[in-house]
Amino acid sequence: MEEWLNRGPAQEGEVYERLLRREVVEVVVVAADERQIWVDLGMKMEGVVASEEFGGVLPRTGDRVWVCLEKRGGVERQAVLSHRRAKEILTWRRLQEAHRHHQRISGTVQQQVKGGFLVDVGCPAFLPASQVDQKSFRVPKDFVGRRVEFYVLELESSKRRGILSRRMVLEEERVERLKGALGRLRVGQVLEGRIRGWVASGAWVELPAQGPGVEGFISPAEVSWRPIRKLGDVLSVGQKVRVQVLQLDSGSLRISLGMRQLTKHPAQELSEKYPKGRLLEAKLEREVPKGWIVSVKGDPGFLPKSEIPSEMNLQRGQAVQAIVSGVSWENFELLLSITKYERAEEKKKIRQYLKGAPPLTLADFFPAEKPGPKTD
């Protein structure tokens, strides 16, 4: 099409020949009134175009307009030309070029019809509802009458109609903004976001400060330190969240985020609340093959069988004295020991005894001899 248009205005004697070959030609207006526009065809020939084909905005003398031949002229009649038809041919070729080279075109949304919208791009075009926005079937406010950029999705040659996509334009712009965000963000950076949606594999987080459509992804393992059965139990669409950037992948255009990194690990909280060696009381909740599940003031704990004296008979609901031997970072629970508690109590009693015992005397080392029988 570009090569064809670059031929420029027809030379003297060429205009009518090109019109006869069904080409679209640019000609000069020589006169105009409310009914007709007269144009110069060269070789002292003129052609006429109906004024109504210009949509109320008439060209002036000296203007150049595109036309094609409708009816041949003769000795006693002028050639009848069409500006509207020429525009349709030019637009159709422009659509073909845009479709072939993946170029954007612009048009005005005329009206909503069944299944989508009619768009004026110089010739009839159709925008399916599924191609209006990135989110299926979401129509922007005041969409009708707006001038919008599109990609040509496909061409219906029989109807000379283009099928358009605004969604492809929006997606292309979103990708550009995402590339920009990947270049600006740094691992470890904390951002404000909003939950857009979630599935079993994770949740999408909108990042408004990075631009419309820029999102990050959180896997279930990065939402909470504790296992989550269903993301919907802890996250809701529209919820505002604080997230930390965990990974930036320019190849896959992916921003990996985390929430749990901004909270203290449950095991850390337990270790600070219950230091190792602390004596406490635990309530037996449930016996399992490897020991007892216990509760310490509402906090979870575990009492291994190896830390229970063999002679001790325990019952569910029983309160026992134990000592903190550590914290399980995998199960987020206290590790307790009754055996160590009893040893600690024995040592305590020995220390108390030694502290309160009377000082040793020689009598303690050399007991007095018992008097024997008297002899004469």
ChimeraX attribute file (.defattr): number of C-alpha atoms within 10 A of each C-alpha:
attribute: neighborCount
match mode: 1-to-1
recipient: residues
	/A:1	10
	/A:2	9
	/A:3	7
	/A:4	9
	/A:5	12
	/A:6	8
	/A:7	11
	/A:8	11
	/A:9	15
	/A:10	16
	/A:11	10
	/A:12	12
	/A:13	13
	/A:14	14
	/A:15	21
	/A:16	25
	/A:17	12
	/A:18	15
	/A:19	19
	/A:20	14
	/A:21	10
	/A:22	12
	/A:23	17
	/A:24	23
	/A:25	24
	/A:26	23
	/A:27	23
	/A:28	19
	/A:29	22
	/A:30	17
	/A:31	16
	/A:32	18
	/A:33	12
	/A:34	10
	/A:35	10
	/A:36	16
	/A:37	23
	/A:38	22
	/A:39	26
	/A:40	21
	/A:41	25
	/A:42	17
	/A:43	11
	/A:44	8
	/A:45	16
	/A:46	18
	/A:47	26
	/A:48	24
	/A:49	24
	/A:50	18
	/A:51	20
	/A:52	15
	/A:53	15
	/A:54	15
	/A:55	8
	/A:56	9
	/A:57	9
	/A:58	16
	/A:59	18
	/A:60	14
	/A:61	14
	/A:62	13
	/A:63	14
	/A:64	17
	/A:65	16
	/A:66	18
	/A:67	25
	/A:68	26
	/A:69	25
	/A:70	16
	/A:71	14
	/A:72	14
	/A:73	17
	/A:74	9
	/A:75	6
	/A:76	5
	/A:77	11
	/A:78	15
	/A:79	19
	/A:80	18
	/A:81	24
	/A:82	21
	/A:83	24
	/A:84	20
	/A:85	18
	/A:86	20
	/A:87	18
	/A:88	16
	/A:89	19
	/A:90	18
	/A:91	17
	/A:92	21
	/A:93	15
	/A:94	18
	/A:95	29
	/A:96	19
	/A:97	15
	/A:98	17
	/A:99	19
	/A:100	11
	/A:101	10
	/A:102	13
	/A:103	14
	/A:104	17
	/A:105	16
	/A:106	14
	/A:107	19
	/A:108	17
	/A:109	20
	/A:110	16
	/A:111	13
	/A:112	16
	/A:113	12
	/A:114	8
	/A:115	12
	/A:116	17
	/A:117	20
	/A:118	22
	/A:119	26
	/A:120	17
	/A:121	23
	/A:122	18
	/A:123	19
	/A:124	16
	/A:125	24
	/A:126	21
	/A:127	24
	/A:128	19
	/A:129	20
	/A:130	17
	/A:131	23
	/A:132	24
	/A:133	18
	/A:134	16
	/A:135	10
	/A:136	11
	/A:137	14
	/A:138	12
	/A:139	15
	/A:140	9
	/A:141	7
	/A:142	7
	/A:143	16
	/A:144	16
	/A:145	13
	/A:146	13
	/A:147	15
	/A:148	15
	/A:149	18
	/A:150	24
	/A:151	21
	/A:152	25
	/A:153	16
	/A:154	15
	/A:155	17
	/A:156	10
	/A:157	10
	/A:158	6
	/A:159	9
	/A:160	16
	/A:161	16
	/A:162	24
	/A:163	20
	/A:164	28
	/A:165	23
	/A:166	22
	/A:167	21
	/A:168	20
	/A:169	19
	/A:170	19
	/A:171	14
	/A:172	11
	/A:173	14
	/A:174	18
	/A:175	15
	/A:176	13
	/A:177	17
	/A:178	23
	/A:179	17
	/A:180	14
	/A:181	21
	/A:182	19
	/A:183	11
	/A:184	9
	/A:185	16
	/A:186	14
	/A:187	13
	/A:188	14
	/A:189	11
	/A:190	18
	/A:191	16
	/A:192	14
	/A:193	21
	/A:194	19
	/A:195	21
	/A:196	17
	/A:197	17
	/A:198	20
	/A:199	12
	/A:200	11
	/A:201	11
	/A:202	17
	/A:203	23
	/A:204	21
	/A:205	29
	/A:206	23
	/A:207	20
	/A:208	14
	/A:209	11
	/A:210	18
	/A:211	14
	/A:212	14
	/A:213	18
	/A:214	23
	/A:215	23
	/A:216	24
	/A:217	20
	/A:218	23
	/A:219	19
	/A:220	22
	/A:221	15
	/A:222	20
	/A:223	22
	/A:224	19
	/A:225	18
	/A:226	15
	/A:227	11
	/A:228	13
	/A:229	10
	/A:230	13
	/A:231	19
	/A:232	14
	/A:233	8
	/A:234	10
	/A:235	16
	/A:236	15
	/A:237	14
	/A:238	13
	/A:239	12
	/A:240	15
	/A:241	14
	/A:242	15
	/A:243	26
	/A:244	21
	/A:245	21
	/A:246	18
	/A:247	17
	/A:248	19
	/A:249	11
	/A:250	13
	/A:251	7
	/A:252	7
	/A:253	14
	/A:254	17
	/A:255	22
	/A:256	21
	/A:257	29
	/A:258	23
	/A:259	21
	/A:260	17
	/A:261	18
	/A:262	13
	/A:263	9
	/A:264	10
	/A:265	15
	/A:266	19
	/A:267	19
	/A:268	14
	/A:269	12
	/A:270	20
	/A:271	18
	/A:272	10
	/A:273	10
	/A:274	19
	/A:275	15
	/A:276	16
	/A:277	16
	/A:278	14
	/A:279	20
	/A:280	15
	/A:281	14
	/A:282	25
	/A:283	20
	/A:284	21
	/A:285	18
	/A:286	14
	/A:287	16
	/A:288	12
	/A:289	7
	/A:290	11
	/A:291	15
	/A:292	22
	/A:293	21
	/A:294	28
	/A:295	20
	/A:296	17
	/A:297	10
	/A:298	9
	/A:299	12
	/A:300	17
	/A:301	25
	/A:302	26
	/A:303	25
	/A:304	17
	/A:305	17
	/A:306	12
	/A:307	17
	/A:308	21
	/A:309	13
	/A:310	9
	/A:311	6
	/A:312	8
	/A:313	7
	/A:314	13
	/A:315	13
	/A:316	13
	/A:317	13
	/A:318	11
	/A:319	16
	/A:320	13
	/A:321	15
	/A:322	24
	/A:323	25
	/A:324	22
	/A:325	20
	/A:326	19
	/A:327	23
	/A:328	16
	/A:329	14
	/A:330	10
	/A:331	14
	/A:332	20
	/A:333	22
	/A:334	27
	/A:335	21
	/A:336	29
	/A:337	23
	/A:338	23
	/A:339	18
	/A:340	19
	/A:341	22
	/A:342	16
	/A:343	11
	/A:344	16
	/A:345	13
	/A:346	12
	/A:347	12
	/A:348	12
	/A:349	12
	/A:350	12
	/A:351	12
	/A:352	11
	/A:353	11
	/A:354	11
	/A:355	10
	/A:356	9
	/A:357	9
	/A:358	8
	/A:359	8
	/A:360	8
	/A:361	8
	/A:362	8
	/A:363	8
	/A:364	9
	/A:365	8
	/A:366	8
	/A:367	8
	/A:368	9
	/A:369	6
	/A:370	6
	/A:371	6
	/A:372	6
	/A:373	6
	/A:374	5
	/A:375	4
	/A:376	3
